Amino acid sequence: MSEITGDLPLDDDTPAGYQWQSVCAVQDADDEEPYFGSAAGRDVMVVRQGARIAVFDDRCPHLGSSMVGATVEAGQVECPLHGACFDASSGTVLDGPTTEDLVCHRVRIVNDRVEVALPHLDEPA
């Protein structure tokens, strides 16, 4: 297990219909700039705030654009396209132009790797 625990669930409970997918190493996630990668064919954004790590779909709900170029500051993630702000832990929208939240996924740390619970490929998302 990682020395970074924070608010992360570290149990092995896997939600029904989901499987754990490795996204990146813990050290790849930076406090000021999200890490972008993919897991099980899904583009994701990893946001780190100290010991807290969250994983979201790499898609702004405003127009469906990628969040590449987003910044993380004061507990918020800001979309680079139109400036929508989201809570960096939950994805809850804090400031428009959207009223929809980022899609947030369950996360755990195993052997210093960030893992995300995603639906089986044959299950609906």
PyMOL commands that set and color helices and strands:
alter all, ss='L'
color gray80, all
select helices_A, chain A and resi 26-28
alter helices_A, ss='H'
color red, helices_A
select strands_A, chain A and resi 18-25+35-39+42-49+52-57+71-73+76-78+85-87+93-95+104-105+107-110+113-119
alter strands_A, ss='S'
color yellow, strands_A
deselect
rebuild
show_as cartoon
